[in-house]
Amino acid sequence: MKFLLIAYTIILAGCSGKVDDLYELAPANKIISFTLTSQTTCFSNCVSYFKGKQGVEYFVLQNKELNRIELYDFIAGKLLKVIPFSKEGPNGVSEICGFAFKGLDSIFLFNDRTDQCYFYLTDTSGRIKRRFDTDNRSKKYFFVPRRTSSVLNTSIYFENDSIAIVPSFIPYGFDKPEEIANCKLLAKVNIRSGQSEILPVPYPVLYNRRNLPVDSDFSFIKNAGKYIFAFCASDYIYYLDGGQQLKKVEASSRYLGGKDFISNTTDDSWNFKKILSSPYYSSLYFDRRNRLYYRFVRHGDNPTPEGSFKSQLIYPKEFSIIIMDESFKVVGETLMPKNRYMLGMSFMTDEGLYISTSNINAPDFDENHLRFQLFTVKRKH
């Protein structure tokens, strides 16, 4: 009997090791390409896939330099419309920094101002139809709406007449644990009345392995009634599922080894070499067809003196994608080829995960076309 128990334990241990490596992401035989204008670069802080009425598919990108949104035919890859925005004046929004499409007549727009709590409703004409304000002036801090982004996947979520929205940052000077906990993670804005409510959900206080405070930036998505926060400097996934207390599940990368997250309270936070060599978790996505989560993770590179800090930050040599089931259990991790794909330009469709191949270090880089490779998940066992 004792032998059988030992054998059963060994079998279970072997099985539990396998369930952590059930899936992998593999490139499908599909690449989509968008023909860019001479005034549009292959990198954008915000790209998005949008399906309109009658199932018409669009690809949308932000052209930050020209303060405009560009709308493309997803199938043909051709530019359909340019939507410019004024920085000043009665229709001014400052510099745009993110967008979210509910429809062609309902586009929510964000700007780069960190001293304002506004976001806007517009349409394909570029005319500002309404301004929303998330500031709660009874508090000691601003709730600045987070800029929607594909660099660190974050959007807003429509809930009947309301929008669920997260803050852009913890205010400068809020670095003590009790001060961070006073800052809130979630707000809801009624798009009919314009009223906003900041929910009493505090930021978690995060530390690295040396017990030093770390950056509080995160990727944010909503799925199955859960508000999900994937912090850049945490191995854990945090989520809300109906209450006001954050729950967490470890979902760490196998490739980080002993590397530690950079602290935001030391000189390291201004050391470009330390920033580039430090790991961080990036975008989180949910694959509705396969009921799986994908979490991007940068491993940290050895900086090269000939490359600029910005280019090395945007185009890391190596990253991987963690695959999780609906309970956030890690069920696989795919290591991406070096210098081939872009960490910060991806989006989900019903087909799967699209990742940009427009990496300036790739041998087939073409500045006139923005390209994305379709990846689909495969079961390994």
N, C-alpha and C positions, 0 to 999 in steps of 0.2 A: 504493500500500500504506500509506504514511504517513497519507494522508487517511482510509482505512478504519479504521486503528487509533485515530485521533483521534475519528472518529464513533462507534466502538464504545465508547470510554471515556466519551463524553458520554451515550450511551444507558444504560450501566451506572450512571453517576452519577445520572441521572434516575430509574432504577428503584429505586436504593437509597434515594432520597429518599421515594419512594412507600411502600415497605414499612414505613416508620416511622409511617405514618398509614393503616393498613388498616382499623381497627375503631373503632367508637364505641358508647357505651352510650346507649340510648334508652328512655324510659318506655313501658312496655307498658300496655295498657288494663286494668290491675288494681290496685286499692288495697284493702288489708285494714285493718280497723279493730277495735280491742279496747276494749271498754267498761270504763273504770276505776272503781274505788271512789272514794269521796270522800276517802280517805286515801292515794291513789296519784297521783303526779305524772307528767307526760309525759316526764320525763327519768329515766333509770336508767343507772348505770355498767355494768350487765351485763344484756343481753337475749340470748335464744338461741332457735333453732328446734330442735326435737327430735322425731324420729319414733320412736314406741314400737312395741310388738308389734302385729301385724296391720295395720301401716302407719298407725296412729292418729297424727295430727300435733298437736303442742303448740307453743305459744309460752310462753316462761318469762321473767319479769323479776324483778330484785331490787328490793325496797322497802327501801332502806337506813334510812330514818327509823324504820320499824317492825320492823326486823331480821327480815325474812321474805322468802320466795320466793313468787311468785304464778304459778300454773299456769293457762293459758288454753287453750280449744279454738281451734286455729288457724283452722279453717274458720268456726265460728260467731262467734268473737270474744268469747266469754263466759268469765267467770272460773269455773274448775272447782274450784280448791282453793287454800287459803292454808296455807303451811308456815312456822310461826313458830319462832324459835330463841331460846333463853335466852342472855343475855350472861354470867351468872355461875352458880355452883353446879356440881353434878356433871355436868350436861348442858349446861354453858355453853360458848360458843365465842367470846366477846367479840362485837364488831360484825362481821357477815358482810360480806364484800367479794369476791364472785364465787362461781361454782358451775360444775360440769360434770356433765351427765347421761350416765351409761352406760345407765341404765334407771330406771324409777320406784322400784325397790328398791335402786338404787346411784347415789347422788348424792354427788359430791365437793364439799366446801364449804371455802371459804377465809375468813380473817378479816383485820382491818386491823392486826394486831399486827406491828410490825417488829422486835420484840425476841424473837420466837419463831419456830421453824422447823416449825410444825405445819400440817397440814390434816386434814380429817375425812371420814369416810364416814357418810352418813345415808340416809334414805329419805323418803317422803312423810309419815311420821308426825312427822318432825322430831327423832326420837330419834337420838343419836349412837351409832353402832355400833362405831366404831373411830377411833383417832387415829394419824396417821402423823407421823414425825419425820424431817426431811431434814438435821438438823444433823450435820456432820462435825467432831467436837470435836478432831480432830488438826490442824485448820487454824486460821488466825488470824482467820477471818471466818465469819459465819453464811451459810448458804445458805437464805435465807427464800423459801419458795415464792411465785411470782408470782401475784397475784390475777387470776383469769380476768376478762376485760373485753371489752366491745364498743366502749368509747371508744378503746382501742388493742388491736385484736383479738388476743387471746391465749387459748389454751386448753391443756388437757393432752391427751396422745395415748396411747391404750391399745395396748400391744404384748404380746400374749399375757397373761402374769401380771404385767406391769410397766406403769408409767406413765412416760412421758417428760415432764419438767417443767423449767421454767426459773426463774431467780431473780428476786426482786422488784426488787432494786436493788444497786448497788455500795455497800458500807458507807461511812458518813460518814468522811471523812479519807483515803480511798483515792483520791487525785487525781493522784499521780505515775504516769507511764506504766508503770513496773515494778510498782507496786502494783495498778493496774488489771488488768494482765496476769496477776496472781496470782489474780484472781477468776474463777470459772468460769461458763460459760454454760448448762450442761445437767446434769441429774441423772436417774437412773432409780430408781424406787421399786417394789419387789416388793409387790404388794397382798396376797399370801398370807403371806409371811414378815414383811413390814414393813421389811425391810432396804433401805437406800438406798445408792446409789453415785454420787458426784459425778465426772463424767467430766472428763478433763484437757483441756478445750476452753476456752482463755482468751478473755476479752473482747478485741475489737479496740480499739486506742487511736485515738480519733477526734478530728479537728481540723476547725475551720471554715476558710474561705478566708483568714482572717487568721492562720492557724496557731495558733489558741487552742483549748484543750480544750473539748469540747461534751458535752452530756448523753448518757447511755448508754442511755436508755429505748428500747424497741423493741416491734414487733409480731412475734408468733411463730406460725408454722404448720408443719405437716408435710405433705409430698406426695411420692409416688413414691420413698419412702425417704430423701428429703432433709429435714433440719431447716433451716428458713429463717428468717432474722432480718432484719427491715426496720427499721433504726435511724431514729429520728425526725430526727436531725441528720446524716444521710448520704445522698448521692445514690445510694449503692450498695446492692445486695441482697447479703447474706452468707448462705452456706449450707454445710452439711456433707453430703457424700454417701457416707459410709462410713468416712472417716478421722477424724482429730482436728484437721486443719488447715482453717480456714475459707477458703473461696474467695469471690470477690466479682465482681459484674457491675454496671456502671453502669446505673441505671434512673432517670434524672433527669427532672424536670418541665420542660416548655417554658415554663411561666408564671412561674418564679421570677426570671428575669432575673439581675441582679447582686445580689439579696438574699442576705444571709449568715445562717447559723445563729447563734443567740445562744450566747455562751460561758458556761459554768458556773463560771468562776473570776474573773469580774469583777463589779462592782456591777450590770451589766446583768441578771444572773440574778434580781435583786430589783426590777427596774424594770418595772412593769406595762405601761407604754407600749411599752417595747422588746419585751417578751414578746409582746404582741398584734400588733405590727407585724412580727415575725420569722416566717419560714416554718418549717414542720416537716412531716415525713411522718407519716402516721397509720396506719390499719389496712391490713393486707394480707389478701386473700382469694384462694381458688382456685376457679374455676368448672370443675367436673368435666365438665360436659356439653360445653363448648366448649374445654376444655384451655387456659384463659387465667388469668392472675393480674390482680387489680385492686389498685392501690395508691392510697390516698387521700392527698391533699396539701393542706394549708392554705397559702395564699399569703401571709398576713400582712395585717392590716387597719390602716387608720388609726383609732386609738381615738377614741371620742366621749366627751366629759366627762359626758354625761347617763346613760350606760349603766354598770352595775357591771362590774367586772373579770370576775367569774365568768360573768355572762350573755354578755359579749362573747367569752369564751374558749369557752364551750359552743356558742354560736351565731355562728360566724364568717360574715361576709357572703358570702364567696366561697371555694370550693374546687374542685378538679378531681380526676379519677380517671384514673390512668395504667393503660393496658392493656398487658400483657406476654405473650409466648408462653412456652412451657415452658422455654426456655433463658434467660428473663428479658430478652429483647430487647423494647424498647419498640415496640409496633405500633399505638399510638394513645393519645390522651388526650382525655377529655371534660370540658369546662368546665361546671360545674353552675350553674343560674340563681341569682342572688343572693337571699338571704333566703327560700329556699323549702324547702331540705332540711337535715337535721342531719348534721354531719360524724361524730359519735360514736355513732350508733345505726343499725347495719346488721346484716344477717345473710344467709347464703347458704342457698338451698334447691335442689332439683333443677330448679326453674323458672328460677332466676336470682338476681340480687342485689336484696334489699329494702332500701330506704333510708327512714328516717323522714321524714315530712312535717310532724311536730309541732314546727315551728320557731315560737317565740313571735313572731317578726317577720313570719310569713306572714299574709296577710289572712284566711285561713280557719282560723286556729288555734283549736282547741277543746280546752280543758283536761280535758274529760270523756272524750275518746277519744284513744287512741294509734294513729296511722295510719302505714302504710308503703306506699310505691309500689314496684311491681316494675319492675326495669330488666333489659333483655335486650341482648345484644351484637349489633351488626349490622356486616356487612362493607360498607365504603364504596366499594370498587372491584370 
